[in-house]
Amino acid sequence: MQEQFRPNMSRAEQKRARMIEDGRLDNLPESLQLHILSFLDKKEAVQMSLLSKQWFSLWTSMPVLHLNSFDIPRVVDFDKFVNRVLSHRDQSAKLNTLTFTHGGSSSSPKILKEVVDYAFSHGVNHLELSIQCFDSRPLCLHTTSFNLLKTLKLKSQSYFSCTFLLGSFKNLTVLHLKGAIIPNNNCEPFLLGFPMLEKLVLKDCCLGKILCVEALKLSDLTISFHGYFDRCKLTTPNLRFFKYIGSEFPRLETHDGLPLLDTVVVDFQGLCELSEEKRMIDDLISLFRGVGNARSVTLSSRIAHLLCLFEGNLEELDSPFCDLKCLKMDVRYMEQDEKLFDTHSGRRTQLIEMKTAVKAYLLKRSPEAKFSIIHSTN
């Protein structure tokens, strides 16, 4: 019986319908069918299942579950939709990945708890929660299920408590936090229960005055922070990638000098007042010294601007980098930066001047290193 296409079906839906109609999808192994469905959001996966009897219940056993309020019409109650999806899902099916995105002003604590409970009761390995605002109460995760997690991403537009991070996450390799209040008790490291952690991203988090990170297998660290914190203490002997974006530059203290550090990316996102120029430059150079072992360094044009505000002769300073192989300058936003620095410092630095002075300073101890300028994202 030939498939009847609905008038409002998109071209992609019609194409999938034709593939099912001629048996190309029905003849695939179930594991491959589930893999195909895993690339679709929940709405598309359900629509796909309606095109074939064989696929009708397949979405209920998908190992990947994406729940996104932006994919659901506004007239549909998202909490009820989520509840129905979870209740109709095959309870015996393994759940590998769950993402929950709520674009509303706030997420119901009840439905959020239901999603988290469901994830852990089904052995989730990768969990991502992205909402406008977590409930005022601390987010609770099942301590007995921490060991199953490999990836944890928690993103909020407002600050939320994450005291549960003091627990044990024996197999977690990736931790991404946005808007989290990082525990800072007597400067104790907050990652002591993460023996396998390899990648850490802290974006717009509340860090306190001192951020202490102790993770022996950590190789990738990104900190994006628009505020002030005094020190960053790292016990991360395997760190290979370090990215820092901020409006201030903390003093970097390392346990072993970061012997394996390969790549460093530094960007400045803030305003440089005349009265703060010297301190800002001193703090920036201090940060450079903390990552002096890096082989590759990428700096934004904002960083180059700051360096060029140095009152003395920049080229007479000793370079903080001892063995650079590659230096890159990202000038994609240079026109905006010129306006910003003109307004607050009364000076204008041309690209050629920045290139010459900054290059000479940073490559003083590595004259053979390659130098390049990033003009676009391509």
LOMI-829393 format. One record per residue (C-alpha): residue number from 1; y, z, x. Coordinates in Angstrom, 3 decimals, always signed. Last residue first. Layout:
residues N
(NUM; (Y; Z; X))
...
end
This chain:
residues 378
(378; (+30.027; +7.879; +36.966))
(377; (+31.918; +11.146; +36.356))
(376; (+35.042; +9.776; +38.005))
(375; (+37.191; +9.956; +41.148))
(374; (+34.985; +12.124; +43.376))
(373; (+36.324; +11.940; +46.930))
(372; (+34.089; +11.823; +49.998))
(371; (+33.758; +13.416; +53.426))
(370; (+30.649; +13.238; +55.592))
(369; (+30.190; +15.913; +58.259))
(368; (+30.497; +14.937; +61.926))
(367; (+33.519; +17.151; +62.609))
(366; (+31.696; +20.325; +61.478))
(365; (+33.612; +23.272; +62.951))
(364; (+37.043; +21.942; +61.926))
(363; (+35.624; +20.387; +58.774))
(362; (+37.354; +22.785; +56.353))
(361; (+40.765; +22.674; +58.012))
(360; (+40.927; +18.965; +58.824))
(359; (+39.706; +18.028; +55.355))
(358; (+42.207; +20.306; +53.670))
(357; (+45.160; +18.893; +55.606))
(356; (+44.268; +15.202; +55.438))
(355; (+42.959; +14.973; +51.893))
(354; (+45.673; +17.164; +50.469))
(353; (+48.369; +15.043; +52.074))
(352; (+46.742; +11.809; +50.883))
(351; (+46.402; +13.162; +47.365))
(350; (+50.063; +14.098; +47.060))
(349; (+51.257; +17.654; +46.817))
(348; (+54.151; +18.555; +44.524))
(347; (+55.944; +21.876; +44.721))
(346; (+57.952; +23.991; +42.259))
(345; (+55.192; +26.571; +42.141))
(344; (+54.547; +27.183; +38.471))
(343; (+55.598; +23.977; +36.755))
(342; (+54.739; +21.680; +39.653))
(341; (+51.309; +23.324; +39.901))
(340; (+50.429; +22.528; +36.296))
(339; (+51.880; +19.024; +36.391))
(338; (+49.999; +18.165; +39.579))
(337; (+46.838; +19.676; +38.110))
(336; (+46.939; +17.418; +35.071))
(335; (+47.205; +14.360; +37.324))
(334; (+44.439; +15.724; +39.561))
(333; (+41.841; +16.058; +36.854))
(332; (+39.247; +13.732; +38.367))
(331; (+40.158; +14.778; +41.913))
(330; (+36.825; +16.328; +42.957))
(329; (+36.836; +16.716; +46.738))
(328; (+33.495; +16.470; +48.499))
(327; (+32.421; +17.838; +51.888))
(326; (+28.979; +17.029; +53.324))
(325; (+26.993; +18.202; +56.347))
(324; (+28.812; +21.492; +56.898))
(323; (+27.517; +23.787; +59.633))
(322; (+29.883; +26.690; +60.327))
(321; (+32.021; +26.817; +57.209))
(320; (+34.844; +29.400; +57.278))
(319; (+37.060; +26.975; +59.200))
(318; (+39.298; +28.640; +61.765))
(317; (+42.961; +28.423; +60.800))
(316; (+45.274; +26.188; +62.831))
(315; (+44.778; +23.281; +60.434))
(314; (+46.368; +25.233; +57.601))
(313; (+49.643; +25.597; +59.447))
(312; (+51.412; +28.532; +57.846))
(311; (+52.591; +29.096; +54.280))
(310; (+49.288; +28.180; +52.631))
(309; (+50.241; +26.267; +49.485))
(308; (+47.981; +23.429; +50.619))
(307; (+44.954; +25.658; +50.116))
(306; (+45.906; +26.242; +46.493))
(305; (+46.319; +22.537; +45.825))
(304; (+42.936; +21.807; +47.400))
(303; (+41.366; +24.361; +45.066))
(302; (+42.974; +22.643; +42.082))
(301; (+41.736; +19.269; +43.387))
(300; (+38.238; +20.615; +42.819))
(299; (+36.023; +21.554; +45.734))
(298; (+32.463; +20.434; +46.471))
(297; (+30.699; +21.903; +49.502))
(296; (+27.408; +20.797; +51.071))
(295; (+25.636; +22.546; +53.957))
(294; (+26.619; +26.072; +52.917))
(293; (+26.337; +28.835; +55.524))
(292; (+29.956; +29.932; +55.038))
(291; (+29.312; +31.146; +51.502))
(290; (+30.907; +34.581; +51.970))
(289; (+33.523; +33.075; +54.258))
(288; (+34.606; +30.744; +51.467))
(287; (+35.142; +33.721; +49.145))
(286; (+37.430; +35.298; +51.759))
(285; (+39.339; +32.014; +51.974))
(284; (+39.850; +32.129; +48.219))
(283; (+40.949; +35.772; +48.254))
(282; (+43.505; +35.055; +50.986))
(281; (+44.763; +32.034; +49.038))
(280; (+45.152; +34.056; +45.852))
(279; (+46.889; +36.907; +47.660))
(278; (+49.373; +34.545; +49.303))
(277; (+50.141; +32.644; +46.110))
(276; (+50.572; +35.609; +43.770))
(275; (+54.377; +35.894; +43.746))
(274; (+54.736; +32.145; +43.252))
(273; (+52.462; +32.209; +40.213))
(272; (+49.177; +30.293; +40.343))
(271; (+47.864; +29.642; +36.867))
(270; (+44.185; +29.414; +35.975))
(269; (+41.064; +27.361; +36.295))
(268; (+40.019; +27.109; +39.936))
(267; (+36.827; +25.310; +40.923))
(266; (+34.202; +25.976; +43.596))
(265; (+30.870; +24.193; +44.083))
(264; (+28.502; +25.294; +46.864))
(263; (+25.257; +23.599; +47.915))
(262; (+22.701; +24.497; +50.614))
(261; (+22.405; +28.272; +50.956))
(260; (+19.159; +29.174; +52.729))
(259; (+20.578; +31.913; +55.008))
(258; (+22.606; +33.666; +52.272))
(257; (+24.408; +36.111; +54.583))
(256; (+21.679; +38.744; +54.402))
(255; (+22.818; +41.400; +51.923))
(254; (+25.773; +39.465; +50.622))
(253; (+29.246; +40.605; +49.651))
(252; (+31.632; +38.154; +48.005))
(251; (+35.178; +39.321; +47.318))
(250; (+36.207; +37.976; +43.944))
(249; (+38.382; +34.879; +43.443))
(248; (+40.604; +34.736; +40.369))
(247; (+41.069; +32.175; +37.568))
(246; (+37.427; +31.202; +37.697))
(245; (+34.690; +28.674; +38.322))
(244; (+31.975; +29.511; +40.868))
(243; (+28.879; +27.498; +41.628))
(242; (+26.174; +28.601; +44.082))
(241; (+23.024; +26.638; +44.896))
(240; (+20.393; +27.569; +47.496))
(239; (+19.915; +31.310; +46.967))
(238; (+16.615; +32.463; +48.474))
(237; (+17.904; +35.699; +50.057))
(236; (+19.563; +36.868; +46.808))
(235; (+20.939; +40.370; +47.177))
(234; (+24.417; +39.488; +46.011))
(233; (+27.399; +41.800; +45.523))
(232; (+30.317; +40.185; +43.694))
(231; (+33.496; +42.183; +44.033))
(230; (+36.844; +42.775; +42.352))
(229; (+36.528; +41.303; +38.888))
(228; (+39.394; +39.525; +37.198))
(227; (+39.445; +37.126; +34.276))
(226; (+38.360; +33.657; +33.334))
(225; (+34.730; +33.698; +34.506))
(224; (+32.278; +30.899; +35.165))
(223; (+29.491; +32.119; +37.450))
(222; (+26.599; +29.814; +38.340))
(221; (+23.627; +30.900; +40.473))
(220; (+20.595; +28.787; +41.485))
(219; (+17.915; +29.954; +43.952))
(218; (+17.013; +33.416; +42.630))
(217; (+13.665; +34.519; +44.041))
(216; (+14.784; +37.926; +45.366))
(215; (+16.950; +38.816; +42.384))
(214; (+19.549; +41.542; +42.924))
(213; (+22.889; +40.694; +41.355))
(212; (+25.693; +43.245; +41.358))
(211; (+28.965; +42.365; +39.640))
(210; (+31.778; +44.790; +40.359))
(209; (+34.967; +45.360; +38.377))
(208; (+33.428; +44.832; +34.929))
(207; (+31.535; +41.629; +34.223))
(206; (+32.360; +40.795; +30.603))
(205; (+30.846; +37.320; +30.281))
(204; (+32.682; +34.004; +29.983))
(203; (+29.711; +32.126; +31.430))
(202; (+26.972; +33.731; +33.511))
(201; (+24.221; +31.284; +34.507))
(200; (+21.153; +32.490; +36.435))
(199; (+18.329; +30.323; +37.780))
(198; (+15.200; +31.355; +39.711))
(197; (+14.136; +34.644; +38.090))
(196; (+10.545; +35.575; +39.006))
(195; (+11.016; +39.314; +39.736))
(194; (+13.382; +39.868; +36.796))
(193; (+13.309; +43.612; +36.003))
(192; (+15.871; +44.482; +38.704))
(191; (+18.378; +42.086; +37.199))
(190; (+21.213; +44.472; +36.306))
(189; (+21.967; +45.560; +39.868))
(188; (+23.438; +49.114; +39.983))
(187; (+27.182; +49.369; +40.514))
(186; (+27.263; +52.891; +39.045))
(185; (+26.294; +51.446; +35.651))
(184; (+27.559; +47.913; +35.197))
(183; (+25.670; +46.433; +32.262))
(182; (+26.859; +42.848; +31.611))
(181; (+28.670; +42.426; +28.312))
(180; (+27.496; +38.996; +27.223))
(179; (+29.812; +36.195; +26.100))
(178; (+27.638; +33.393; +27.456))
(177; (+24.339; +34.247; +29.112))
(176; (+21.800; +31.848; +30.625))
(175; (+18.624; +33.260; +32.189))
(174; (+15.968; +30.948; +33.663))
(173; (+12.728; +31.980; +35.446))
(172; (+11.496; +34.793; +33.173))
(171; (+7.906; +35.726; +34.032))
(170; (+8.128; +39.504; +34.540))
(169; (+10.986; +40.176; +32.159))
(168; (+11.145; +43.985; +32.283))
(167; (+13.851; +45.913; +30.476))
(166; (+17.437; +46.546; +31.562))
(165; (+18.305; +43.227; +29.972))
(164; (+17.938; +45.007; +26.617))
(163; (+21.430; +46.397; +27.244))
(162; (+22.790; +43.044; +26.132))
(161; (+25.890; +43.999; +24.194))
(160; (+27.896; +41.201; +22.637))
(159; (+31.276; +39.666; +23.432))
(158; (+32.597; +36.849; +21.257))
(157; (+31.925; +33.099; +21.150))
(156; (+28.218; +33.776; +21.669))
(155; (+25.456; +32.231; +23.753))
(154; (+22.061; +33.713; +24.599))
(153; (+19.679; +31.567; +26.636))
(152; (+16.273; +32.918; +27.713))
(151; (+13.706; +30.807; +29.555))
(150; (+10.265; +31.907; +30.775))
(149; (+9.485; +34.519; +28.119))
(148; (+5.931; +35.785; +27.702))
(147; (+6.471; +38.982; +29.698))
(146; (+9.253; +40.117; +27.382))
(145; (+6.840; +40.363; +24.469))
(144; (+6.087; +44.109; +24.547))
(143; (+9.814; +44.833; +24.894))
(142; (+10.467; +43.070; +21.608))
(141; (+14.092; +42.023; +21.622))
(140; (+17.006; +43.908; +20.099))
(139; (+20.600; +42.699; +20.184))
(138; (+22.921; +45.689; +20.356))
(137; (+24.732; +46.437; +17.065))
(136; (+28.008; +44.660; +16.436))
(135; (+26.069; +41.665; +15.082))
(134; (+26.298; +38.574; +17.246))
(133; (+29.265; +36.254; +16.793))
(132; (+29.689; +32.501; +16.780))
(131; (+26.048; +31.697; +17.412))
(130; (+23.728; +30.202; +20.020))
(129; (+20.252; +31.667; +20.422))
(128; (+17.874; +29.955; +22.850))
(127; (+14.267; +30.998; +23.440))
(126; (+11.704; +29.387; +25.740))
(125; (+8.204; +30.832; +26.102))
(124; (+7.573; +31.886; +22.492))
(123; (+4.345; +33.814; +21.864))
(122; (+4.201; +33.532; +18.080))
(121; (+5.177; +37.144; +17.347))
(120; (+8.026; +36.706; +19.812))
(119; (+9.611; +33.763; +18.041))
(118; (+9.050; +35.175; +14.549))
(117; (+10.738; +38.446; +15.460))
(116; (+13.699; +36.557; +16.951))
(115; (+14.068; +34.347; +13.870))
(114; (+13.739; +37.245; +11.440))
(113; (+16.219; +39.319; +13.453))
(112; (+18.718; +36.470; +13.258))
(111; (+18.051; +36.116; +9.530))
(110; (+18.784; +39.801; +8.928))
(109; (+21.783; +40.020; +11.261))
(108; (+23.377; +37.191; +9.226))
(107; (+25.252; +34.947; +11.603))
(106; (+29.011; +34.905; +11.741))
(105; (+31.858; +32.414; +11.482))
(104; (+29.386; +29.600; +10.941))
(103; (+27.967; +27.283; +13.589))
(102; (+24.547; +28.900; +13.788))
(101; (+22.253; +27.506; +16.453))
(100; (+18.675; +28.731; +16.823))
(99; (+16.442; +27.192; +19.472))
(98; (+12.711; +27.909; +19.660))
(97; (+10.293; +26.639; +22.306))
(96; (+6.551; +27.143; +22.853))
(95; (+5.341; +28.095; +19.388))
(94; (+1.554; +28.003; +19.111))
(93; (+0.233; +27.257; +15.629))
(92; (-1.648; +29.952; +13.703))
(91; (+1.216; +30.650; +11.304))
(90; (+1.491; +26.987; +10.311))
(89; (+5.139; +26.774; +9.246))
(88; (+5.971; +27.171; +5.593))
(87; (+7.409; +30.698; +5.967))
(86; (+9.465; +29.774; +9.030))
(85; (+10.946; +26.678; +7.425))
(84; (+11.637; +28.568; +4.206))
(83; (+13.497; +31.366; +5.957))
(82; (+15.535; +28.900; +7.993))
(81; (+16.596; +27.033; +4.845))
(80; (+17.432; +30.296; +3.107))
(79; (+19.684; +31.310; +5.989))
(78; (+21.274; +27.850; +6.065))
(77; (+22.246; +27.859; +2.381))
(76; (+22.545; +24.149; +1.625))
(75; (+25.878; +22.867; +0.276))
(74; (+27.144; +22.571; +3.848))
(73; (+24.550; +19.913; +4.640))
(72; (+22.128; +20.953; +7.453))
(71; (+22.169; +19.472; +10.963))
(70; (+25.161; +21.595; +12.025))
(69; (+23.222; +24.718; +10.988))
(68; (+20.724; +24.100; +13.778))
(67; (+17.134; +25.337; +13.795))
(66; (+15.114; +23.550; +16.490))
(65; (+11.392; +24.397; +16.666))
(64; (+9.147; +23.092; +19.433))
(63; (+5.360; +23.648; +19.343))
(62; (+5.200; +21.663; +16.075))
(61; (+2.579; +23.030; +13.694))
(60; (+4.482; +22.766; +10.416))
(59; (+5.833; +19.343; +11.370))
(58; (+2.319; +17.872; +11.054))
(57; (+2.020; +18.760; +7.388))
(56; (+2.934; +15.372; +5.951))
(55; (+2.122; +13.309; +9.043))
(54; (-1.235; +12.109; +7.758))
(53; (+0.261; +11.594; +4.319))
(52; (+2.917; +9.326; +5.861))
(51; (+6.655; +8.801; +5.516))
(50; (+7.397; +12.319; +4.311))
(49; (+6.543; +13.747; +7.737))
(48; (+9.437; +11.852; +9.315))
(47; (+11.890; +13.439; +6.906))
(46; (+10.592; +16.885; +7.905))
(45; (+11.012; +16.061; +11.593))
(44; (+14.487; +14.638; +10.978))
(43; (+15.666; +17.863; +9.296))
(42; (+14.077; +20.064; +11.961))
(41; (+15.709; +18.252; +14.876))
(40; (+13.700; +15.530; +16.565))
(39; (+12.386; +15.426; +20.148))
(38; (+9.476; +17.742; +19.262))
(37; (+8.295; +15.219; +16.685))
(36; (+7.200; +12.823; +19.419))
(35; (+5.251; +15.584; +21.228))
(34; (+3.583; +16.543; +17.979))
(33; (+2.398; +12.950; +17.537))
(32; (+1.164; +12.965; +21.139))
(31; (-0.921; +16.097; +20.549))
(30; (-2.208; +14.599; +17.290))
(29; (-3.602; +11.561; +19.103))
(28; (-1.899; +8.302; +18.014))
(27; (-3.502; +6.152; +15.341))
(26; (-1.101; +7.274; +12.638))
(25; (+1.849; +6.201; +14.776))
(24; (+0.879; +2.534; +15.164))
(23; (-0.669; +2.352; +11.731))
(22; (+1.279; -0.620; +10.355))
(21; (+3.097; +1.575; +7.836))
(20; (+3.720; +4.340; +10.364))
(19; (+5.600; +1.955; +12.649))
(18; (+7.421; +0.498; +9.646))
(17; (+8.537; +3.973; +8.574))
(16; (+9.749; +4.765; +12.089))
(15; (+11.888; +1.621; +12.019))
(14; (+13.227; +2.466; +8.562))
(13; (+14.167; +5.940; +9.774))
(12; (+15.990; +4.468; +12.789))
(11; (+17.786; +1.961; +10.565))
(10; (+18.963; +4.760; +8.305))
(9; (+17.394; +5.338; +4.901))
(8; (+19.828; +5.406; +1.992))
(7; (+18.104; +2.673; -0.005))
(6; (+14.691; +4.378; +0.294))
(5; (+12.026; +2.214; +1.853))
(4; (+8.831; +1.598; -0.109))
(3; (+5.831; +1.641; +2.236))
(2; (+3.280; -1.092; +1.502))
(1; (+0.000; +0.000; +0.000))
end
